[in-house]
C-alpha cells in the first residue's frame, strides 16, 4: 500500500523532472532549431491544449470511479467501454486535424522562413503525436485512481525524459530537423501508451480473485451523466486556457509566438508546482464527498490543509518571478535569443504569473466541486470567462500589442476565484474555512514580502548574482513558516510532526 507521503513525493518527483526538462531542453531546442522552428514545437503544445476538450471529462471520470471501492470487474468493464469510446473520439479528432493541416498552415500561422507545404506536413505529424498523447490519459487516469501513483509517476518521468531529452541525441547524431523531433514524439508516445495499458491490466488482475470479464457493453448512466456534464466544461476550459496563444499565433509572427510561449511557461510555474498536490487530493475529495454526512469533519481538515500547502508553495514563487522576471528569462534563454523584445516579455511574464497565481487559488475549489459532480457551476464560469476574455484580449492587443495579452488573464482568474468562493462557501463548506484561508493568505503573503523584497532592493543597488538572493530569501521564508507553526516549534519530535503534515483523512 502506497503511503500518502510517498504518493505526494512521487507526484512532485514527476512534476519537478517535467519542469526540469522544460527549462533545460527548451534553450537546447532553440540552439539546434532556431526560434521560429521552436515556435512550431510550441504550436504542438497549443494543439494538445486545444484538443484536450475531446477528453470531455472521460479521464477525470475514470480517476473518480477507480478511486471508489468498486469491484475489479466493474472497473475492468468501465475501462474497456471507455477505451472503445476514446478510440472513436481520437480517430475522429485525428482525421479532422489531418484534413485541416493545409488550412491551418495557410490561414492561421505567420511564418517567415518555413514553406507552407512543410508546415502542413509538420501539422500532420503534430496531429498524430497529440492524439496518441491524449489517448494515454485514460490509462494514466485509471492507474492513478487505483492508487498506483508511484508507478504512474515513474512512467511519466521516463516518458518525459525520453521524448524531451533523447531527441537531442537524434539532433546530434542524425539530423536536427522538426521532422525528426515530431516523429520521435510519435514513437515515444506509442511505447508509453502500450506500457501503461499493459500495467493497468496487470494491476486489475491482481485485485481480482477470478478472471476479469466485461459484465455489460454500456457505460453506466451516472458516469455518462458526469462525462456529459464535463463535456462543455472541457471545451470551454480548453478554449479559455489556450485563447491567448491562439490569438498570439494568429496576430503575430511565429517568432513572437515562441517568445510568448517562453514567457507563458515561466509564468505557469506556480500552477506546475501546485498541480501534483491537487491531483493527489482529487481522489481523496471524491472518496469523502461520496458520503459527506459522515465525512464532513474529514473534508474540513483536507480542505484546510490543501489550501495552506498551496499558499506556501505558490506565494514565494509569485513574488520571486515578479521581482526577478528579467534575470530569470535571461538566465534561462540567454541574451542572444531575446533581443529587442526583452522588456515586452518581462511585462507579459509579470502579468501572466499574477493571473496564474489566482488560478492556483481556484484549484481546491474547482476539484472540490468536481468531486461532488457539481459541474454546472464550472460551465457557467467558463461561458462567462469567454464572453469577458475575448473582447478584452482583442482590445488590449490593439492598444498595447503583445504586452496587453496578460491583462485579460488576470481579470478572468480574479472573477473566477470570487465566483467559486461564493459557490463553495455559501453552499457546501462553512465560512470559518474561508476565514482560515483568508488569514493564511495574508499571513503567508506578508512573510514572503518580508523575506524577498528587502533583499531584492539590496540586489538592485549592489548588483551581485541574484540567485544568492533567491536562495537566502527562500531559507528565511521557510524559517518564518516554521516559526509561525507553533506546534512544530514546541514538539520534541520534529520528524513525527513532519510525517503528520502529509497525513490526510480518507
TAQUINOR-V870649 format. One line per field, one symbol per residue. phi: phi as a letter, one per 40 degrees, with the letter a starting at -180 (. if undefined). psi: psi as a letter, one per 20 degrees, with the letter a starting at -180 (. if undefined). burial: 1 if it has 9 or more other ideal C-beta (glycine too) atoms within 8 Angstrom, else 0. Layout:
phi = ???
psi = ???
burial = ???
//
This chain:
phi = .cccccccccdcdccccccdcccccdccdcccbgcccccccccdcccdcccccccfgcccccdccccccccdccccccdcccdcccdcccccccccccccdcccccbbcbbcbccccccccccccddcccccccccccccccccccgccccccccccccccccccccccccccbacbcdcdcccdccccccdcccccccccccccccbcbccaccacbcdccccccccccdccccccdcccbdccccccccbccdcccccccccccccdcccccddcccccdccdcccccacdcbccccdcccccccccccccccccdcccccbdcccccccchccccbccdcccccddccccccccccdccdcccccccccgcccccccccccccdccdcccccccccbgcccccccccdcccccccccccccccbbbccccccdccccdccccccccccbcdcccccccbfbccdddcccccccccccccccccccccccbccccdccdccbca
psi = ppqgghggghghgggghggghghghghgghghhrhghhhhhhhghggghgiihhhkjghghggghiirmrqhhgggggghggggghggghgggggggghjghgghgigqoqhipqgggghghhgggggghgghghihggghghghijlhggghgghgggghghhghhhhhggifpmrhggghggggghhggggggggghggghhhhipirppqphrjqpqghghggghhighgggggggghihghggghhhrrhghhgghhgggghijghghhhghhhhhhghgggghihmhhijgggggggggghggghghghghgggghggkggggghhghqhhgoeijggghgggghgghghhghgghhghgghghhhjkmihghggggghgghggghhggghhghibhhihighhgghhghgggghggggihhhqqihhgggggggghghggggghhggghghhgghilaphhggggggggggghgghghnhhghhphnhhgggghhjppq.
burial = 01010111011111101110111011111100101111111111111111111111111111111111000111111111111011101100110011001001100010100101001111111111111111111111111111111111111110111111111101100000011111111101111110111011101110010001000000100011111011111111111101111111100101111111111111111111111111111111111110010010011111111111111111111111111110011101100011001101111111111111111111111111111101101110111111011101111110010111111111111111101110111000100011011001101110111111101101100000010011011101100111000001001000001010010110
//
